[in-house]
Amino acid sequence: MNRKMTSKKLASTASSVMRSQNSSKIQKSLAGSALSQFHSKNVTGKEMEAKASKVLNSSKYSATTKRLAASVLSQSDKCR
């Protein structure tokens, strides 16, 4: 079981991403996952883990997108 949660600072960033019309689909997907883990026991699912991993391994994504991906990935199920 993973006890990590999204920090208040990252939740604020994720919220801004969700509200922005300029945010990409991948950013909104990662932001939604991060927000679902804010003050909850939710963990990252397999599909989202794969998405976040691809973002972190690519040079084409922004620092904000990578920060969201890192948070989401750090909250994955350790048993998987």
PDB file of N, CA, C and O in Angstrom:
ATOM      1  N   MET A   1       0.838  -1.192   0.000  1.00  0.00           N
ATOM      2  CA  MET A   1       0.000   0.000   0.000  1.00  0.00           C
ATOM      3  C   MET A   1       0.874   1.244   0.000  1.00  0.00           C
ATOM      4  O   MET A   1       1.870   1.315   0.720  1.00  0.00           O
ATOM      5  N   ASN A   2       0.504   2.198  -0.791  1.00  0.00           N
ATOM      6  CA  ASN A   2       1.261   3.435  -0.901  1.00  0.00           C
ATOM      7  C   ASN A   2       0.631   4.501  -0.018  1.00  0.00           C
ATOM      8  O   ASN A   2      -0.579   4.720  -0.077  1.00  0.00           O
ATOM      9  N   ARG A   3       1.424   5.153   0.786  1.00  0.00           N
ATOM     10  CA  ARG A   3       0.903   6.187   1.693  1.00  0.00           C
ATOM     11  C   ARG A   3       1.184   7.604   1.199  1.00  0.00           C
ATOM     12  O   ARG A   3       0.867   8.577   1.883  1.00  0.00           O
ATOM     13  N   LYS A   4       1.777   7.720   0.013  1.00  0.00           N
ATOM     14  CA  LYS A   4       2.085   9.042  -0.512  1.00  0.00           C
ATOM     15  C   LYS A   4       0.829   9.715  -1.039  1.00  0.00           C
ATOM     16  O   LYS A   4      -0.091   9.059  -1.528  1.00  0.00           O
ATOM     17  N   MET A   5       0.812  11.047  -0.930  1.00  0.00           N
ATOM     18  CA  MET A   5      -0.297  11.841  -1.449  1.00  0.00           C
ATOM     19  C   MET A   5       0.266  13.037  -2.203  1.00  0.00           C
ATOM     20  O   MET A   5       1.409  13.436  -1.983  1.00  0.00           O
ATOM     21  N   THR A   6      -0.519  13.592  -3.069  1.00  0.00           N
ATOM     22  CA  THR A   6      -0.143  14.796  -3.801  1.00  0.00           C
ATOM     23  C   THR A   6      -0.009  15.959  -2.811  1.00  0.00           C
ATOM     24  O   THR A   6      -0.865  16.154  -1.948  1.00  0.00           O
ATOM     25  N   SER A   7       1.065  16.716  -2.949  1.00  0.00           N
ATOM     26  CA  SER A   7       1.281  17.856  -2.055  1.00  0.00           C
ATOM     27  C   SER A   7       0.319  18.996  -2.404  1.00  0.00           C
ATOM     28  O   SER A   7      -0.258  19.032  -3.491  1.00  0.00           O
ATOM     29  N   LYS A   8       0.165  19.909  -1.475  1.00  0.00           N
ATOM     30  CA  LYS A   8      -0.709  21.064  -1.675  1.00  0.00           C
ATOM     31  C   LYS A   8      -0.217  21.908  -2.853  1.00  0.00           C
ATOM     32  O   LYS A   8      -1.015  22.394  -3.654  1.00  0.00           O
ATOM     33  N   LYS A   9       1.102  22.076  -2.950  1.00  0.00           N
ATOM     34  CA  LYS A   9       1.687  22.885  -4.021  1.00  0.00           C
ATOM     35  C   LYS A   9       1.422  22.245  -5.392  1.00  0.00           C
ATOM     36  O   LYS A   9       1.047  22.934  -6.341  1.00  0.00           O
ATOM     37  N   LEU A  10       1.616  20.937  -5.487  1.00  0.00           N
ATOM     38  CA  LEU A  10       1.391  20.268  -6.758  1.00  0.00           C
ATOM     39  C   LEU A  10      -0.104  20.218  -7.087  1.00  0.00           C
ATOM     40  O   LEU A  10      -0.478  20.314  -8.256  1.00  0.00           O
ATOM     41  N   ALA A  11      -0.948  20.071  -6.089  1.00  0.00           N
ATOM     42  CA  ALA A  11      -2.396  20.087  -6.313  1.00  0.00           C
ATOM     43  C   ALA A  11      -2.825  21.440  -6.882  1.00  0.00           C
ATOM     44  O   ALA A  11      -3.708  21.507  -7.737  1.00  0.00           O
ATOM     45  N   SER A  12      -2.205  22.501  -6.409  1.00  0.00           N
ATOM     46  CA  SER A  12      -2.495  23.834  -6.926  1.00  0.00           C
ATOM     47  C   SER A  12      -2.078  23.940  -8.393  1.00  0.00           C
ATOM     48  O   SER A  12      -2.811  24.489  -9.216  1.00  0.00           O
ATOM     49  N   THR A  13      -0.899  23.412  -8.710  1.00  0.00           N
ATOM     50  CA  THR A  13      -0.426  23.399 -10.099  1.00  0.00           C
ATOM     51  C   THR A  13      -1.380  22.580 -10.968  1.00  0.00           C
ATOM     52  O   THR A  13      -1.751  23.001 -12.064  1.00  0.00           O
ATOM     53  N   ALA A  14      -1.769  21.417 -10.474  1.00  0.00           N
ATOM     54  CA  ALA A  14      -2.683  20.541 -11.213  1.00  0.00           C
ATOM     55  C   ALA A  14      -4.018  21.230 -11.457  1.00  0.00           C
ATOM     56  O   ALA A  14      -4.598  21.105 -12.536  1.00  0.00           O
ATOM     57  N   SER A  15      -4.496  21.945 -10.471  1.00  0.00           N
ATOM     58  CA  SER A  15      -5.753  22.676 -10.600  1.00  0.00           C
ATOM     59  C   SER A  15      -5.658  23.743 -11.689  1.00  0.00           C
ATOM     60  O   SER A  15      -6.585  23.925 -12.479  1.00  0.00           O
ATOM     61  N   SER A  16      -4.531  24.439 -11.719  1.00  0.00           N
ATOM     62  CA  SER A  16      -4.304  25.458 -12.756  1.00  0.00           C
ATOM     63  C   SER A  16      -4.265  24.835 -14.144  1.00  0.00           C
ATOM     64  O   SER A  16      -4.808  25.388 -15.100  1.00  0.00           O
ATOM     65  N   VAL A  17      -3.621  23.686 -14.244  1.00  0.00           N
ATOM     66  CA  VAL A  17      -3.544  22.963 -15.518  1.00  0.00           C
ATOM     67  C   VAL A  17      -4.946  22.582 -15.989  1.00  0.00           C
ATOM     68  O   VAL A  17      -5.272  22.735 -17.167  1.00  0.00           O
ATOM     69  N   MET A  18      -5.767  22.090 -15.076  1.00  0.00           N
ATOM     70  CA  MET A  18      -7.117  21.664 -15.432  1.00  0.00           C
ATOM     71  C   MET A  18      -7.981  22.843 -15.907  1.00  0.00           C
ATOM     72  O   MET A  18      -8.835  22.673 -16.777  1.00  0.00           O
ATOM     73  N   ARG A  19      -7.763  24.016 -15.347  1.00  0.00           N
ATOM     74  CA  ARG A  19      -8.554  25.190 -15.708  1.00  0.00           C
ATOM     75  C   ARG A  19      -8.080  25.868 -16.992  1.00  0.00           C
ATOM     76  O   ARG A  19      -8.841  26.586 -17.641  1.00  0.00           O
ATOM     77  N   SER A  20      -6.829  25.637 -17.351  1.00  0.00           N
ATOM     78  CA  SER A  20      -6.250  26.319 -18.506  1.00  0.00           C
ATOM     79  C   SER A  20      -6.715  25.717 -19.839  1.00  0.00           C
ATOM     80  O   SER A  20      -6.736  24.498 -20.013  1.00  0.00           O
ATOM     81  N   GLN A  21      -7.081  26.585 -20.755  1.00  0.00           N
ATOM     82  CA  GLN A  21      -7.461  26.137 -22.095  1.00  0.00           C
ATOM     83  C   GLN A  21      -6.233  25.762 -22.917  1.00  0.00           C
ATOM     84  O   GLN A  21      -6.351  25.085 -23.938  1.00  0.00           O
ATOM     85  N   ASN A  22      -5.058  26.199 -22.477  1.00  0.00           N
ATOM     86  CA  ASN A  22      -3.827  25.931 -23.214  1.00  0.00           C
ATOM     87  C   ASN A  22      -3.148  24.624 -22.816  1.00  0.00           C
ATOM     88  O   ASN A  22      -2.159  24.226 -23.432  1.00  0.00           O
ATOM     89  N   SER A  23      -3.667  23.962 -21.802  1.00  0.00           N
ATOM     90  CA  SER A  23      -3.064  22.709 -21.342  1.00  0.00           C
ATOM     91  C   SER A  23      -3.353  21.591 -22.334  1.00  0.00           C
ATOM     92  O   SER A  23      -4.436  21.516 -22.915  1.00  0.00           O
ATOM     93  N   SER A  24      -2.362  20.725 -22.514  1.00  0.00           N
ATOM     94  CA  SER A  24      -2.517  19.596 -23.431  1.00  0.00           C
ATOM     95  C   SER A  24      -3.347  18.488 -22.782  1.00  0.00           C
ATOM     96  O   SER A  24      -3.599  18.497 -21.577  1.00  0.00           O
ATOM     97  N   LYS A  25      -3.757  17.550 -23.606  1.00  0.00           N
ATOM     98  CA  LYS A  25      -4.551  16.413 -23.135  1.00  0.00           C
ATOM     99  C   LYS A  25      -3.760  15.598 -22.103  1.00  0.00           C
ATOM    100  O   LYS A  25      -4.317  15.170 -21.092  1.00  0.00           O
ATOM    101  N   ILE A  26      -2.474  15.386 -22.355  1.00  0.00           N
ATOM    102  CA  ILE A  26      -1.639  14.607 -21.428  1.00  0.00           C
ATOM    103  C   ILE A  26      -1.475  15.349 -20.109  1.00  0.00           C
ATOM    104  O   ILE A  26      -1.495  14.730 -19.045  1.00  0.00           O
ATOM    105  N   GLN A  27      -1.314  16.667 -20.166  1.00  0.00           N
ATOM    106  CA  GLN A  27      -1.203  17.457 -18.934  1.00  0.00           C
ATOM    107  C   GLN A  27      -2.473  17.332 -18.108  1.00  0.00           C
ATOM    108  O   GLN A  27      -2.411  17.133 -16.895  1.00  0.00           O
ATOM    109  N   LYS A  28      -3.617  17.446 -18.756  1.00  0.00           N
ATOM    110  CA  LYS A  28      -4.888  17.364 -18.037  1.00  0.00           C
ATOM    111  C   LYS A  28      -5.102  15.969 -17.463  1.00  0.00           C
ATOM    112  O   LYS A  28      -5.654  15.822 -16.372  1.00  0.00           O
ATOM    113  N   SER A  29      -4.676  14.961 -18.181  1.00  0.00           N
ATOM    114  CA  SER A  29      -4.808  13.589 -17.701  1.00  0.00           C
ATOM    115  C   SER A  29      -3.962  13.372 -16.441  1.00  0.00           C
ATOM    116  O   SER A  29      -4.437  12.811 -15.454  1.00  0.00           O
ATOM    117  N   LEU A  30      -2.712  13.823 -16.489  1.00  0.00           N
ATOM    118  CA  LEU A  30      -1.812  13.690 -15.332  1.00  0.00           C
ATOM    119  C   LEU A  30      -2.297  14.559 -14.165  1.00  0.00           C
ATOM    120  O   LEU A  30      -2.231  14.143 -13.009  1.00  0.00           O
ATOM    121  N   ALA A  31      -2.781  15.761 -14.472  1.00  0.00           N
ATOM    122  CA  ALA A  31      -3.279  16.659 -13.426  1.00  0.00           C
ATOM    123  C   ALA A  31      -4.497  16.050 -12.741  1.00  0.00           C
ATOM    124  O   ALA A  31      -4.627  16.125 -11.519  1.00  0.00           O
ATOM    125  N   GLY A  32      -5.381  15.454 -13.518  1.00  0.00           N
ATOM    126  CA  GLY A  32      -6.559  14.810 -12.950  1.00  0.00           C
ATOM    127  C   GLY A  32      -6.190  13.673 -12.027  1.00  0.00           C
ATOM    128  O   GLY A  32      -6.791  13.503 -10.966  1.00  0.00           O
ATOM    129  N   SER A  33      -5.198  12.891 -12.428  1.00  0.00           N
ATOM    130  CA  SER A  33      -4.739  11.791 -11.591  1.00  0.00           C
ATOM    131  C   SER A  33      -4.118  12.314 -10.293  1.00  0.00           C
ATOM    132  O   SER A  33      -4.379  11.789  -9.211  1.00  0.00           O
ATOM    133  N   ALA A  34      -3.298  13.351 -10.419  1.00  0.00           N
ATOM    134  CA  ALA A  34      -2.656  13.940  -9.232  1.00  0.00           C
ATOM    135  C   ALA A  34      -3.718  14.496  -8.275  1.00  0.00           C
ATOM    136  O   ALA A  34      -3.617  14.316  -7.062  1.00  0.00           O
ATOM    137  N   LEU A  35      -4.725  15.165  -8.818  1.00  0.00           N
ATOM    138  CA  LEU A  35      -5.778  15.724  -7.971  1.00  0.00           C
ATOM    139  C   LEU A  35      -6.603  14.631  -7.289  1.00  0.00           C
ATOM    140  O   LEU A  35      -7.067  14.813  -6.164  1.00  0.00           O
ATOM    141  N   SER A  36      -6.782  13.513  -7.960  1.00  0.00           N
ATOM    142  CA  SER A  36      -7.553  12.421  -7.357  1.00  0.00           C
ATOM    143  C   SER A  36      -6.801  11.795  -6.188  1.00  0.00           C
ATOM    144  O   SER A  36      -7.387  11.081  -5.374  1.00  0.00           O
ATOM    145  N   GLN A  37      -5.493  12.069  -6.108  1.00  0.00           N
ATOM    146  CA  GLN A  37      -4.673  11.516  -5.031  1.00  0.00           C
ATOM    147  C   GLN A  37      -4.363  12.550  -3.952  1.00  0.00           C
ATOM    148  O   GLN A  37      -3.557  12.298  -3.056  1.00  0.00           O
ATOM    149  N   PHE A  38      -4.998  13.701  -4.041  1.00  0.00           N
ATOM    150  CA  PHE A  38      -4.812  14.752  -3.042  1.00  0.00           C
ATOM    151  C   PHE A  38      -5.740  14.463  -1.864  1.00  0.00           C
ATOM    152  O   PHE A  38      -6.961  14.442  -2.023  1.00  0.00           O
ATOM    153  N   HIS A  39      -5.174  14.245  -0.705  1.00  0.00           N
ATOM    154  CA  HIS A  39      -5.922  13.902   0.509  1.00  0.00           C
ATOM    155  C   HIS A  39      -6.800  12.664   0.333  1.00  0.00           C
ATOM    156  O   HIS A  39      -7.938  12.630   0.801  1.00  0.00           O
ATOM    157  N   SER A  40      -6.267  11.658  -0.340  1.00  0.00           N
ATOM    158  CA  SER A  40      -7.006  10.408  -0.493  1.00  0.00           C
ATOM    159  C   SER A  40      -6.022   9.236  -0.502  1.00  0.00           C
ATOM    160  O   SER A  40      -4.808   9.433  -0.552  1.00  0.00           O
ATOM    161  N   LYS A  41      -6.547   8.050  -0.454  1.00  0.00           N
ATOM    162  CA  LYS A  41      -5.707   6.846  -0.467  1.00  0.00           C
ATOM    163  C   LYS A  41      -5.628   6.236  -1.864  1.00  0.00           C
ATOM    164  O   LYS A  41      -5.144   5.115  -2.024  1.00  0.00           O
ATOM    165  N   ASN A  42      -6.101   6.967  -2.879  1.00  0.00           N
ATOM    166  CA  ASN A  42      -6.037   6.465  -4.249  1.00  0.00           C
ATOM    167  C   ASN A  42      -4.593   6.271  -4.674  1.00  0.00           C
ATOM    168  O   ASN A  42      -3.705   7.020  -4.266  1.00  0.00           O
ATOM    169  N   VAL A  43      -4.371   5.263  -5.495  1.00  0.00           N
ATOM    170  CA  VAL A  43      -3.043   5.033  -6.066  1.00  0.00           C
ATOM    171  C   VAL A  43      -3.149   5.082  -7.580  1.00  0.00           C
ATOM    172  O   VAL A  43      -4.238   4.941  -8.137  1.00  0.00           O
ATOM    173  N   THR A  44      -2.032   5.279  -8.238  1.00  0.00           N
ATOM    174  CA  THR A  44      -1.978   5.363  -9.686  1.00  0.00           C
ATOM    175  C   THR A  44      -2.234   4.005 -10.319  1.00  0.00           C
ATOM    176  O   THR A  44      -1.680   2.994  -9.886  1.00  0.00           O
ATOM    177  N   GLY A  45      -3.069   3.988 -11.339  1.00  0.00           N
ATOM    178  CA  GLY A  45      -3.368   2.755 -12.069  1.00  0.00           C
ATOM    179  C   GLY A  45      -2.287   2.422 -13.087  1.00  0.00           C
ATOM    180  O   GLY A  45      -1.406   3.234 -13.368  1.00  0.00           O
ATOM    181  N   LYS A  46      -2.370   1.211 -13.635  1.00  0.00           N
ATOM    182  CA  LYS A  46      -1.374   0.728 -14.601  1.00  0.00           C
ATOM    183  C   LYS A  46      -1.246   1.622 -15.829  1.00  0.00           C
ATOM    184  O   LYS A  46      -0.137   1.964 -16.241  1.00  0.00           O
ATOM    185  N   GLU A  47      -2.375   1.997 -16.407  1.00  0.00           N
ATOM    186  CA  GLU A  47      -2.344   2.820 -17.619  1.00  0.00           C
ATOM    187  C   GLU A  47      -1.710   4.181 -17.360  1.00  0.00           C
ATOM    188  O   GLU A  47      -0.927   4.678 -18.170  1.00  0.00           O
ATOM    189  N   MET A  48      -2.057   4.773 -16.232  1.00  0.00           N
ATOM    190  CA  MET A  48      -1.499   6.081 -15.901  1.00  0.00           C
ATOM    191  C   MET A  48      -0.007   5.967 -15.590  1.00  0.00           C
ATOM    192  O   MET A  48       0.761   6.877 -15.903  1.00  0.00           O
ATOM    193  N   GLU A  49       0.406   4.862 -14.981  1.00  0.00           N
ATOM    194  CA  GLU A  49       1.835   4.632 -14.742  1.00  0.00           C
ATOM    195  C   GLU A  49       2.594   4.622 -16.059  1.00  0.00           C
ATOM    196  O   GLU A  49       3.651   5.241 -16.179  1.00  0.00           O
ATOM    197  N   ALA A  50       2.055   3.922 -17.042  1.00  0.00           N
ATOM    198  CA  ALA A  50       2.702   3.829 -18.353  1.00  0.00           C
ATOM    199  C   ALA A  50       2.783   5.199 -19.015  1.00  0.00           C
ATOM    200  O   ALA A  50       3.810   5.552 -19.594  1.00  0.00           O
ATOM    201  N   LYS A  51       1.706   5.970 -18.930  1.00  0.00           N
ATOM    202  CA  LYS A  51       1.668   7.318 -19.507  1.00  0.00           C
ATOM    203  C   LYS A  51       2.714   8.213 -18.846  1.00  0.00           C
ATOM    204  O   LYS A  51       3.472   8.907 -19.524  1.00  0.00           O
ATOM    205  N   ALA A  52       2.743   8.188 -17.521  1.00  0.00           N
ATOM    206  CA  ALA A  52       3.688   9.026 -16.772  1.00  0.00           C
ATOM    207  C   ALA A  52       5.125   8.632 -17.074  1.00  0.00           C
ATOM    208  O   ALA A  52       6.000   9.492 -17.183  1.00  0.00           O
ATOM    209  N   SER A  53       5.366   7.349 -17.209  1.00  0.00           N
ATOM    210  CA  SER A  53       6.705   6.859 -17.517  1.00  0.00           C
ATOM    211  C   SER A  53       7.172   7.356 -18.884  1.00  0.00           C
ATOM    212  O   SER A  53       8.324   7.761 -19.043  1.00  0.00           O
ATOM    213  N   LYS A  54       6.274   7.324 -19.869  1.00  0.00           N
ATOM    214  CA  LYS A  54       6.615   7.814 -21.215  1.00  0.00           C
ATOM    215  C   LYS A  54       6.952   9.299 -21.186  1.00  0.00           C
ATOM    216  O   LYS A  54       7.878   9.746 -21.863  1.00  0.00           O
ATOM    217  N   VAL A  55       6.198  10.058 -20.402  1.00  0.00           N
ATOM    218  CA  VAL A  55       6.454  11.500 -20.291  1.00  0.00           C
ATOM    219  C   VAL A  55       7.843  11.745 -19.714  1.00  0.00           C
ATOM    220  O   VAL A  55       8.597  12.574 -20.223  1.00  0.00           O
ATOM    221  N   LEU A  56       8.173  11.024 -18.655  1.00  0.00           N
ATOM    222  CA  LEU A  56       9.470  11.234 -18.008  1.00  0.00           C
ATOM    223  C   LEU A  56      10.646  10.810 -18.884  1.00  0.00           C
ATOM    224  O   LEU A  56      11.748  11.342 -18.749  1.00  0.00           O
ATOM    225  N   ASN A  57      10.412   9.853 -19.780  1.00  0.00           N
ATOM    226  CA  ASN A  57      11.484   9.361 -20.648  1.00  0.00           C
ATOM    227  C   ASN A  57      11.596  10.128 -21.956  1.00  0.00           C
ATOM    228  O   ASN A  57      12.437   9.802 -22.794  1.00  0.00           O
ATOM    229  N   SER A  58      10.767  11.135 -22.140  1.00  0.00           N
ATOM    230  CA  SER A  58      10.776  11.914 -23.374  1.00  0.00           C
ATOM    231  C   SER A  58      11.296  13.323 -23.110  1.00  0.00           C
ATOM    232  O   SER A  58      11.123  13.875 -22.023  1.00  0.00           O
ATOM    233  N   SER A  59      11.936  13.890 -24.130  1.00  0.00           N
ATOM    234  CA  SER A  59      12.454  15.259 -23.973  1.00  0.00           C
ATOM    235  C   SER A  59      11.463  16.303 -24.493  1.00  0.00           C
ATOM    236  O   SER A  59      11.721  17.502 -24.380  1.00  0.00           O
ATOM    237  N   LYS A  60      10.343  15.871 -25.054  1.00  0.00           N
ATOM    238  CA  LYS A  60       9.432  16.833 -25.677  1.00  0.00           C
ATOM    239  C   LYS A  60       8.421  17.477 -24.729  1.00  0.00           C
ATOM    240  O   LYS A  60       7.681  18.372 -25.138  1.00  0.00           O
ATOM    241  N   TYR A  61       8.378  17.035 -23.468  1.00  0.00           N
ATOM    242  CA  TYR A  61       7.383  17.562 -22.531  1.00  0.00           C
ATOM    243  C   TYR A  61       7.957  18.659 -21.639  1.00  0.00           C
ATOM    244  O   TYR A  61       9.154  18.686 -21.352  1.00  0.00           O
ATOM    245  N   SER A  62       7.081  19.557 -21.208  1.00  0.00           N
ATOM    246  CA  SER A  62       7.487  20.698 -20.366  1.00  0.00           C
ATOM    247  C   SER A  62       7.823  20.246 -18.947  1.00  0.00           C
ATOM    248  O   SER A  62       7.533  19.119 -18.545  1.00  0.00           O
ATOM    249  N   ALA A  63       8.432  21.146 -18.215  1.00  0.00           N
ATOM    250  CA  ALA A  63       8.792  20.866 -16.818  1.00  0.00           C
ATOM    251  C   ALA A  63       7.540  20.608 -15.976  1.00  0.00           C
ATOM    252  O   ALA A  63       7.550  19.744 -15.099  1.00  0.00           O
ATOM    253  N   THR A  64       6.480  21.342 -16.237  1.00  0.00           N
ATOM    254  CA  THR A  64       5.233  21.146 -15.492  1.00  0.00           C
ATOM    255  C   THR A  64       4.664  19.753 -15.752  1.00  0.00           C
ATOM    256  O   THR A  64       4.232  19.071 -14.822  1.00  0.00           O
ATOM    257  N   THR A  65       4.667  19.337 -17.002  1.00  0.00           N
ATOM    258  CA  THR A  65       4.153  18.014 -17.358  1.00  0.00           C
ATOM    259  C   THR A  65       4.991  16.939 -16.690  1.00  0.00           C
ATOM    260  O   THR A  65       4.451  15.958 -16.177  1.00  0.00           O
ATOM    261  N   LYS A  66       6.302  17.115 -16.691  1.00  0.00           N
ATOM    262  CA  LYS A  66       7.188  16.131 -16.059  1.00  0.00           C
ATOM    263  C   LYS A  66       7.010  16.101 -14.545  1.00  0.00           C
ATOM    264  O   LYS A  66       7.095  15.038 -13.930  1.00  0.00           O
ATOM    265  N   ARG A  67       6.763  17.258 -13.946  1.00  0.00           N
ATOM    266  CA  ARG A  67       6.535  17.324 -12.497  1.00  0.00           C
ATOM    267  C   ARG A  67       5.253  16.569 -12.126  1.00  0.00           C
ATOM    268  O   ARG A  67       5.223  15.835 -11.138  1.00  0.00           O
ATOM    269  N   LEU A  68       4.211  16.752 -12.915  1.00  0.00           N
ATOM    270  CA  LEU A  68       2.957  16.028 -12.690  1.00  0.00           C
ATOM    271  C   LEU A  68       3.174  14.524 -12.866  1.00  0.00           C
ATOM    272  O   LEU A  68       2.693  13.722 -12.065  1.00  0.00           O
ATOM    273  N   ALA A  69       3.901  14.151 -13.918  1.00  0.00           N
ATOM    274  CA  ALA A  69       4.166  12.734 -14.185  1.00  0.00           C
ATOM    275  C   ALA A  69       4.965  12.097 -13.057  1.00  0.00           C
ATOM    276  O   ALA A  69       4.686  10.965 -12.661  1.00  0.00           O
ATOM    277  N   ALA A  70       5.952  12.810 -12.540  1.00  0.00           N
ATOM    278  CA  ALA A  70       6.773  12.281 -11.450  1.00  0.00           C
ATOM    279  C   ALA A  70       5.938  12.054 -10.195  1.00  0.00           C
ATOM    280  O   ALA A  70       6.103  11.050  -9.503  1.00  0.00           O
ATOM    281  N   SER A  71       5.046  12.986  -9.911  1.00  0.00           N
ATOM    282  CA  SER A  71       4.187  12.841  -8.739  1.00  0.00           C
ATOM    283  C   SER A  71       3.262  11.644  -8.890  1.00  0.00           C
ATOM    284  O   SER A  71       3.116  10.837  -7.973  1.00  0.00           O
ATOM    285  N   VAL A  72       2.639  11.541 -10.057  1.00  0.00           N
ATOM    286  CA  VAL A  72       1.710  10.439 -10.320  1.00  0.00           C
ATOM    287  C   VAL A  72       2.448   9.094 -10.222  1.00  0.00           C
ATOM    288  O   VAL A  72       1.940   8.141  -9.631  1.00  0.00           O
ATOM    289  N   LEU A  73       3.631   9.033 -10.800  1.00  0.00           N
ATOM    290  CA  LEU A  73       4.401   7.791 -10.784  1.00  0.00           C
ATOM    291  C   LEU A  73       4.871   7.427  -9.379  1.00  0.00           C
ATOM    292  O   LEU A  73       4.940   6.247  -9.034  1.00  0.00           O
ATOM    293  N   SER A  74       5.189   8.423  -8.578  1.00  0.00           N
ATOM    294  CA  SER A  74       5.651   8.144  -7.213  1.00  0.00           C
ATOM    295  C   SER A  74       4.527   7.607  -6.322  1.00  0.00           C
ATOM    296  O   SER A  74       4.778   7.063  -5.246  1.00  0.00           O
ATOM    297  N   GLN A  75       3.291   7.768  -6.786  1.00  0.00           N
ATOM    298  CA  GLN A  75       2.144   7.314  -6.006  1.00  0.00           C
ATOM    299  C   GLN A  75       1.539   6.037  -6.573  1.00  0.00           C
ATOM    300  O   GLN A  75       0.370   5.730  -6.339  1.00  0.00           O
ATOM    301  N   SER A  76       2.359   5.293  -7.326  1.00  0.00           N
ATOM    302  CA  SER A  76       1.860   4.041  -7.899  1.00  0.00           C
ATOM    303  C   SER A  76       1.926   2.928  -6.860  1.00  0.00           C
ATOM    304  O   SER A  76       2.568   3.057  -5.817  1.00  0.00           O
ATOM    305  N   ASP A  77       1.253   1.847  -7.172  1.00  0.00           N
ATOM    306  CA  ASP A  77       1.207   0.681  -6.296  1.00  0.00           C
ATOM    307  C   ASP A  77       2.571  -0.010  -6.304  1.00  0.00           C
ATOM    308  O   ASP A  77       2.997  -0.525  -7.338  1.00  0.00           O
ATOM    309  N   LYS A  78       3.246  -0.025  -5.182  1.00  0.00           N
ATOM    310  CA  LYS A  78       4.606  -0.578  -5.098  1.00  0.00           C
ATOM    311  C   LYS A  78       4.644  -2.087  -5.353  1.00  0.00           C
ATOM    312  O   LYS A  78       5.687  -2.623  -5.726  1.00  0.00           O
ATOM    313  N   CYS A  79       3.519  -2.772  -5.155  1.00  0.00           N
ATOM    314  CA  CYS A  79       3.472  -4.220  -5.347  1.00  0.00           C
ATOM    315  C   CYS A  79       3.434  -4.618  -6.817  1.00  0.00           C
ATOM    316  O   CYS A  79       3.684  -5.774  -7.159  1.00  0.00           O
ATOM    317  N   ARG A  80       3.122  -3.664  -7.681  1.00  0.00           N
ATOM    318  CA  ARG A  80       2.994  -3.972  -9.102  1.00  0.00           C
ATOM    319  C   ARG A  80       4.308  -4.149  -9.766  1.00  0.00           C
ATOM    320  O   ARG A  80       4.362  -4.412 -10.967  1.00  0.00           O
TER     321      ARG A  80
END
